[in-house]
Amino acid sequence: MAGAGRRSRVGAAGAVRLCVLAALVPGLAGCGGHIEGALTPVANAAGVGSEVSLLVATTREPAAIDADLFNGERGLALRFADITVSIPPDDARAVGEVKWPKITPGDPTRDFVVVDAKRLELPQALETFGRRLEATRGRRVLVFVHGYNNRFDDAVFRLAQIVHDSNASVMPVLFTWPSRAKLLAYGYDRESANYSRTALEMVLRALANNPKVAQVDILAHSMGNWLTMEALRQMAIRDGRIAPKIETVMLAAPDIDVDVFRGQMLDIGPMRPKMILFVSGDDRALAVSKRVWQSSARLGAIDPTKEPLKTRIEASGLTVIDLTKIKAGDSLNHGKFAESPEVVQLIGARLMDGQTLSDARASVGERIIQLSTDVAAGAGTAVGVAVAAPAAIVDSDSRRAIGDTLGTTGSTPPKCDRTEPPYRTTQSHCLR
């Protein structure tokens, strides 16, 4: 009884802490949740805007209302759906923006709306996948795994936006797991991610084993990174390695403790896909997560320029893209990977067209530096370039590009401040 009492007090304290932190970070509760009925097909939507068709695999429970398809509770089996989203014309929205209807039905000339949506049984899902893959140039599959506090429709519209704005020629597959889309349901969502590990592993293995699939890429966001890393870890343990067709794993704002990530990477082993980590030091959602979990650091908020982390990253084969100076529409700075026009378009142009984010011809580092040239030119010095560049990218080609850029100014870059304390974790081993 004494133990139960202690657990009760700890649980209450945790809930109070989360409430306080939510008050400190306005907008945290806005990560998920919009109008009801957003997935109801709109009769006149076909042909109005661009259309993105998504195949869905989910561990969510079917919704009582057919138009909603799935709710936030845990289903007893892996289920499937096929959804076509209409995205309004380019003059009605900015790149990176999801235009939610204010009322239903939405207006396809200005809102994201659904053209068609239906649940599928496994044979139908397989037939739909095969037919759509044949029409996809390069037969590449992109699997998107969303984060905490996401309704089903949140995940659907976000993936449609990413595919459209990145102009990626991929077959998009949404893996969506049970989230109650409530601020104080963080614990439920975390356990739902654990609940879904084996299902995601099964989906990834099935895609990789399909002889018609040429390549599988994964894009995960926030808590979805925990789920993704656990599924890959299970696959590596079970099969001895991750399936070779899984070529690139993009970890955007990962809500993972750095020491836990270290263990996951060690379990996965050296035979792993190219791994690209998007971080942002001003991510307010991860700052809240760090305090709630009393974590030394969350992976998505590390500073990759600090030692000893910088050296470990360079030796690891990981590519780390620091988006701290990128500005996007997200007040929490937690969704820059999808909401920043520069970043989402670079993902599509460089990665989804079969090139890496750091190939020798034009690395992402070079491109992002190019985007800041006008601002830097106003400063006229190496310091101006360093300050204006909206991202620091830790890969060899980008470091060379930064060096070349600084060299043309006739100045030397500012020296690192060695008096600063090292990053207060032992997570550097996780990047081996």
N, C-alpha and C positions, 0 to 999 in steps of 0.2 A: 504493500500500500504506500509506503514511503517513496519507493521508486516511482510508482504511478503519479504520486503528488509532484515529485520533482519534474517528471516529464510534462505534466500539465502546466506547471509554472514556466518551464522552458518554452513550451508551445505558445502559451499566452504572450510571453515576452517577445517571441519571434514575430507573432502577429502584430503586436504593438509597434515593434521596430519597423516592420514593413509599411504599416500605415503612416508612421512618421516620415519614412523615407519617401513614400508616395507624395506626401504633402510638400517635401523639399524639392521634388522633381516634378513640376507640373507637366501634364501631358503623358505621363507614364501609362495611365489607364487607357490612353487612346490608341495603343498599339493594335487593338483588335476591336471589331464591333462597328457595324454601320446599320443602315436601314434594313428592315425585314423584307424578304422577298426579292433580294437583288438578283438571285439566280433564276427567277421566273423568266422563261423565254419571251422575248418581245416580238410580236408578230411581224412588224415592218422593219426589223433590224437587218435582215439579210441584204448585202450589197451596199449598205450605206457607208460603212467604214472598212478598215482592215479587219480581217478575221484570223484568229489564232485558235486552233483546235488542240485541246489537251486530253491526254489519256490519264486517268486518275487511278491510283492504287491507294487504299486507305485502310487504316485500322479503326476508323470512327464507326459509330453506330448509325444505321440508317435513321433519318429523321422521320418524325410522324407525319410531317407535311411533305408530300412528294417533291414539291418545287424546291425545298431546301436541300434535298438529297441526303446530307449527313449532318449530324449534330456534333457536340463536343464530348459525348460519352464514348466509352471504350466498347468497340464491337467485338463479337466473339470469333470473327473470321476476317480474313483479308477480302475486301470488296473493291469493286471497280466502277468507273463511270467514264462517260465521254461527254465533253463540254466544249462548245464553240463560243468564244467570246468575240464580240464586236467592239473594236476600239475606234473612237471617233476620229474624224479627219485631223491632220496635224495642226491645222490652224485653230483647233478647239482646245488644245492642251499642250503643255510643255513636255519635252522628253523627260522621263522619270516620274511623271505624275499619273496617278490612278484617279480618274474622274468618276467619283461615286455619284449615282443618281440621288437627288434630294427627295424624290418621291418615286413610287413605282406605279406603272412601268416607267423605266428611264427613257430618255430621248437619245436614240443612237447617233444623232448629229453632234451631241456634246457629252454623252456619258458612256462609260463602260456598261454594256448590257450583254445579255446572253441570247444567242441565236437559237441554240439547241442544247439540251442537257438531258441525259438519261443515265440511269444505272445500268450496268452490264453484268452478265454472268461471265465466268471465266472463259468459256468458248467464244463468246462474243468479243470479249476484251482481246483475246489472242488474234482473232480475225481482223479486228479494227487496227490493232498494232501492226500486223503484217502488211495490211493494205496501205496504211499511212507511211510506214517506213519505206516502202518501195517508191513513194513519191518524194522522199526526202533526199536531197542531193548529199552524197557522201555517206548516207545511212548511219548518221551519227545521232545518238540519243543524249538528251540533257535531262537529268533527274534533279528536280528541285525539292529541297526539304526545308520547310518553313520553321519559324521559331515560336517562342512562347507568346501566349495571349493572342492567338490567331483563330478567327472563325474560319469555317470552311470556305466561305466566299472571299475572305481576305486572301487566302492562299491562291485561290483560282485567279483572281484579278491580278495579283502581284506577278505570278508566273507569266500570264499573258502579256503584261506590260514589259517584263524583262525580255521576252522573246521578240516582241515587236520592236522595242526601242534598240535592242542590240543588233537587229537585222541578222540574226543568227539562223543559218540553215540547219536546223536540228529538229528532231522529233521530240517534242517536249512531253515529259512524264512528270506529273505531280505526285509525290509521295506525301500524303497528309495524315498526321497523327492526331489523337484526341486532345484537343485543347479546349478548355471551357471559356477561353477569351475573357477572363476576369482577372483583375489585378491581383486579388488575394488568392487566386487559384494557382499560384506559382508552384506549390508543392505537388498539386494534382498533375499539372502539366509535366513537371519533372518526372514523376512516376509513369506518366503516359508515354514519355519518350523512352524510358526503360522498357515499358510494356511492348513497344513497337520495334525493338532492336532486331528480333529474329525475322519479323515480317519484312523489314527493309533489306536485310541480308538476303532473304529469299528472292525479292524483286531484283536486286542487283545481280545475283547469281543467274537468274533466269535470263536477264538481258544479255549478260556476258556470254552465256552458253548458246544464245540464239545465233545460228550460223549466218544469218542475214545482217546482223548488226556488225558494223565496222568498228565502232568506238562508243564508249560510254563516258560521259563527263558528269560530275556531280557538283551542284551548287547548293550549299547549305547556309542557313542564316541563324544566328543567335543560338538558342537552345537546340535547334536542329543540327548544329555541329556536334553536340554531345551524342545525339542519336546516330548521326552519320559515322562518327569515329568508332562508336561501339559496334555498329554493324560491320564495319570494315575490320575491326579487331577480331570479331567473331569469325568472319570469313577467313582471315589469315590464320587463326588458330585451328579452325576446322579443316582447311584445305592446304595449309602449309604456306600459303601466300594469297595475296589479293589477285583476283582474276586479271590477266594481262590486258584485256580489252578495256578495263577501267583505267583510263589514261590520265585524267586530270581531276583533282578534287579541289574545289574552291571553297575555302572556309571564310565566310563573311561575318565579321563581328562575333566570333565564337564565344559563347557563354560557357567556358570551360575553365576550371582552375588549371593553372600552368603546370602544377605538379601532376595532376591527373592526366593531362595531355602527354606529359613525359612518359608515364606508364603505358598509355595507349600506343604511342609511337614505338616504344620498345617491344611491345607485344606484336605489333604489325610487322616489324622487322625491316630490313633494308630493301626487300623486293616490294616496293610500294609505288603508287602512281606519282606523277608530278603533283606536288601539293603547294597551293598558293593561298597565302594567309592575308586577308584584308583586315587591317587594324586601324584604330583611331583613338588617339589619346584623350579626345574630348567626348567620348561615348558616355553619355549620362546614364543610360540604362545599365550599362555594365558597371558603372560606379555604384549604382544601387545594389546590383547583384553581388558585388565584392563585399559590401558592408553586410548584406543579409547573410551571406555564407561565411563571413569573417575570413575571406580568402586573402592570401598574400597578393594575388593578382589574377585578373581574368585575362585569358589569352588574347581576346580581341582588343584589349586596351594597353598592351605592352608598348614600350618605347624601343623599337628595334635598333636605335642608334646608340643605346647605352651598353657599356661593357658590364659584365662579360657576355651579355646576350648577343651583341652585334657579331662578335667573333664566332660564337656557337652557331648562329644562323647561317653565316657565310660558309661554314664547314658542313652544314647539314644537308644541303641540296634544296631546302625550302626557299621559295620566293616569298618575301614579305613586302606587301604594298601598304605604306603608311598614308592613310587618307585624312590625317589630322587637319591639314590646311584646306582640304576640299570643303566647300560649302554646298549644302543641299537643302531641300525643303523640310527635312525631318528635324523638328526642334530638339529631339533627343540625340541627334547625330548617330543614330543606331542603324539607319537604313541607307547609308551613303552609296553602298555598292549598287543599289537599284535606282536611287533617286538622283544621283549625280549624272548629268548627261555625258560628261567626259568618261566616267568610269564604265557606265553600262554600254556605251558605244565601243569603247576599247575592248571590253570583254568579247563583244560580238565580232569586231573586226579582226582581232588578233587571235583569240583562242578558238572561237567557234568555226572559223574558216580553216582550221587545221594547223595553225601556227601557234607557237608558245607565246607566253606573255613576255619573253625575254630573248627572242631570236635576234641574231646578229644584225639583221638588216634594219630593224627599227623596233627597239624594245619599248615597252610601255613607259619606261622611265624617260626615254627620249621624247616620246609623244606628249607626255604630261608636262615635261619641261618646255616643249614647244608651245603648249597651250598657255604657258605663263610668260612667254617671251615679251609681249607688249608691256606687261607690268614691270618685268625686270629691266627692260630697256630704259624705263623712266628713272630707275635708280642708277644705272650706268656702272655698276661695280659688281664684283663677285658676290659681295654681301647681298646686293639687290637680287641677284639670281637665286641665291640660297633661300632668301626670305620669301620671294614671290612664288617659287616652285610649289605647287599645291600638294606634292606628295614626295616622299623619300622612299625609293624602292631598292631593296637589298638584293640585287643580283648583279653579276659581273658586268653585263652590258650596260646596265643603267648607271653603275658606278663609273664606268668608263665615259659614258655620255655626260655625266655630271662633271667629271674631271675636265673633259674637252670643253664643255661650256664655260667653266670657270677659267680655263686657260686662255680663252679668247678675250677675256676682259682685261688682261694685263695685271691682274691682282691675284693674291693668294687667298684661299678660303680661310675663314676664321678658325682658330684652333679650338679643339674640344676642351671643355672645362674639366680637367682631371680632378678637380677638387670636389666634384659632386659625388655623393655616395653611390655605389653600384646598386643596380636594381635589386630590391629587397626580396629576392626569392632564390631558390636553388633550381629554378626551372630550366636553366641553360642546358642541362643534360637531356631535356626532352626533345631537343632539336638535333640530336645526333642522327 
